[in-house]
Amino acid sequence: MRSALTVLVAGVLALSACSSSGSPTTAGQPVAGQPLTMAVSGDPGNLDPQFTSLSVTMQVDWFLYDALLNIGPDGNPVAGLAEKWEGTTTSAKYTLRKGITCSDGTPLTASTVAENINFVGDPANKSTRIGVFVPAGAKAVADDAAGTVTVTAAAPDAFLTRNVGGLHIVCAKGMKDRSILKQGSDGTGLYTVSEAVPGDHYTLTRRKDYAWGPGDFKADQTGVPEKVTIKVVANETTAANLLAAGQVNIVAIAGPDKQRLAAQQLFKREVGAPLGQLWFNQKAGLPTADLAVRRALTQGLDLTQLGKVVTSGTGAAPTDLVAPGMGPCKVDTITGNLPGHDLDAAKAALDAAGWKAGAGGVREKGGSKLSLVFYYPTTLGPTMQSAAELLQKAWTELGVDVSLKAVSTAEISTVVLAGQGTWHAGLIPLTVSLPSQLVSFLSGTGPPNGSNFSSIKNAGYDAAVAKASKTAGTDGCEDWAAGERALFEQVNLVPFVNTTVPVFGKNATFEMAQGSVVPSSIRVLG
């Protein structure tokens, strides 16, 4: 399963999850022994796969680690570290492939896999993957002789087998000493870290013995790069220029530079992902904790126009919170359920909530001004800045003092996800492939002990999720939909546009799985 919190391929926060499409244009045949360079929009930071919520980190980690399950082109699970699997809403069983080894040559055991699951499932360890892949309180037991791992959930999970199956598995040495994972690796993946220069590049070296990738992967396939350089290029125009010049082989482009690259008839795969998602910090004591304020702020925005700005006019209206084309449920939860654009109603609502116009036109209540700090990511291109400025103008008309703060991927992780700074609202794309993967971000404990970074408390959502979780698979879709509608009734978050992000290749071909390039699919061309 290709997943992360973190954000679209070029995004900030996501469970990297999306469909792939596109028509490749290739030149040449796969050649052996060649290097490859891939550009990413931000530094991945801590490479420990069980302590990240960033899509850029998850992309790097797919070179270094495997999961029990992969996801095939049709969106269904296929073999990963496990060759067989079965499960219900409360239990899952995986049978490991034989012959899998860690990067240091030691065999991967069922006990190590179970240790991973138990570690993430224990709230005391504060893994960011708890509630996303492994439910809180889930327990795993291993049978090393049989090569099986059996997981029992503390509470029902509608997609338990697939969720647990998506967890990156760390080998025994890394589980014992996690410090080696921060800028190194200890996994069963196709590559190992040979050099880490934070903020600049990460060099990965191929394992010649790796033969258990998804699909028909074999160790002797021609064209698999011997060395991969992950190059940090924060500016999309610079990344596009490097690709055009042949200095980079793979790059995702979310902004307007994608148009000129598309004209060059390069190899391309596309991923659909949420791009326009407005989040409010609902921590007690903040103005945005008040539903009346959130509703008024949303009414003050022309979301259609904002979506056109964010996507340069190429976006589409979302219908639910799961990445487009990837969710198992096909219920429209958004249309008609968000506050419409109405400036007069927004002003009246703020008046009624006690926020009266003060000096300079800025609203005040109880001696405090209605001042908001708004975050937007720099890694998603110049359209994000334009959208933030449009939002600032609209909210200023409401009598709100808005401070814009452009932030890097690392700052999003520190300030928003880790809760180490003050923010009131932000454009923070969150990409997931299953509705159950949203739960830990939309309910429960906030940072630093949990993932509910915007401090949402919605009893209607919680009740619907509890009901949906007891029903396996798509039979619970109506309940998942009811939960999303409850979020929009409380204006807990505002999804307003999806986008298509092309991932371009030059002198290279590859496939995508849920928003990430599949390392074992990369072929360097001559």
TARA-V938990 format. One record per backbone hydrogen bond with DSSP energy under -1.0 kcal/mol. CO is the residue of the C=O (numbers start at 1). NH is the residue of the N-H. Records with the same first field share a line. If there is no record, write none. Layout:
BEGIN
CO = NH ; NH
END
This chain:
BEGIN
21 = 270
29 = 526
34 = 226
36 = 229
37 = 249 ; 250
38 = 231
40 = 233
48 = 51
53 = 14
54 = 58
55 = 59
56 = 60
57 = 61
58 = 62
60 = 63
61 = 65
63 = 191
64 = 189
66 = 169
67 = 81
68 = 80 ; 82
70 = 78
72 = 75
76 = 72
78 = 70
81 = 97
82 = 80
84 = 95
86 = 93
89 = 157
90 = 153
91 = 88
92 = 151
93 = 86
94 = 149
95 = 83 ; 84
100 = 108
102 = 105
106 = 102
109 = 113
110 = 114
111 = 115
112 = 116
113 = 117
114 = 118
115 = 119
116 = 120
117 = 121
121 = 137
122 = 125
123 = 126
127 = 130
129 = 132 ; 133 ; 134
134 = 131
135 = 138
139 = 152
141 = 150
143 = 147 ; 148
147 = 96
148 = 143
149 = 94
150 = 141
151 = 92
152 = 139
157 = 160
158 = 473
159 = 163
160 = 164
161 = 165
163 = 166
164 = 167
165 = 69
171 = 175
172 = 176
173 = 177
177 = 180
178 = 181
182 = 47
186 = 171
187 = 103
190 = 207
192 = 205
195 = 203
197 = 200 ; 201
200 = 232
201 = 197
202 = 230
203 = 194 ; 195
204 = 228
205 = 192
214 = 217
218 = 221
223 = 524
226 = 206
227 = 36
228 = 204
229 = 38
230 = 202
231 = 40
235 = 239
236 = 240
237 = 241
238 = 242
239 = 243
240 = 244
241 = 245
242 = 247 ; 248
243 = 246
249 = 506
250 = 39
251 = 504
255 = 258
256 = 259
257 = 261
258 = 262
259 = 263
261 = 264
262 = 265
267 = 505
269 = 503
270 = 21
271 = 501
273 = 499
275 = 277
276 = 496 ; 497
277 = 428
278 = 494
279 = 426
283 = 286
286 = 289
287 = 290
290 = 294
291 = 295
292 = 296
293 = 297
294 = 298
295 = 299
296 = 300
298 = 301
299 = 342
301 = 303
302 = 306
303 = 307
304 = 308
305 = 309
306 = 310
307 = 311
308 = 313
311 = 314
316 = 498
319 = 333 ; 334
323 = 326
334 = 337
342 = 346
343 = 347
344 = 348
345 = 349
346 = 350
347 = 351
348 = 352
349 = 353
350 = 355
351 = 354
354 = 356
356 = 364
358 = 361
359 = 362
362 = 358
363 = 370
364 = 356
365 = 368
368 = 365
369 = 371
370 = 401
372 = 403
373 = 424 ; 425
374 = 405
375 = 427
376 = 407
378 = 381
381 = 384
382 = 386
383 = 387
384 = 388
385 = 389
386 = 390
387 = 391
388 = 392
389 = 393
390 = 394
391 = 395
392 = 396
393 = 397
395 = 400
396 = 399
399 = 363
401 = 372
403 = 374
405 = 376
407 = 378
408 = 412
409 = 413
410 = 414
411 = 415
412 = 416 ; 417
413 = 418
414 = 420
424 = 281
425 = 375
426 = 279
429 = 13
431 = 15
432 = 323
434 = 437
435 = 438
438 = 441 ; 442
445 = 452
451 = 453
452 = 455
454 = 282
458 = 462
459 = 463
460 = 464
461 = 465
462 = 466
463 = 467
464 = 468
465 = 469
468 = 471
472 = 475
473 = 476
474 = 477
476 = 480
477 = 481
478 = 482
479 = 483
480 = 484
481 = 485
482 = 486
483 = 487
484 = 488
485 = 489
486 = 490
487 = 492
494 = 278
497 = 275 ; 276
498 = 316
499 = 273
501 = 271
502 = 253
503 = 269
504 = 251
505 = 267
507 = 525
509 = 523
511 = 518
513 = 516
516 = 513
518 = 521
519 = 522
523 = 509
524 = 31
END
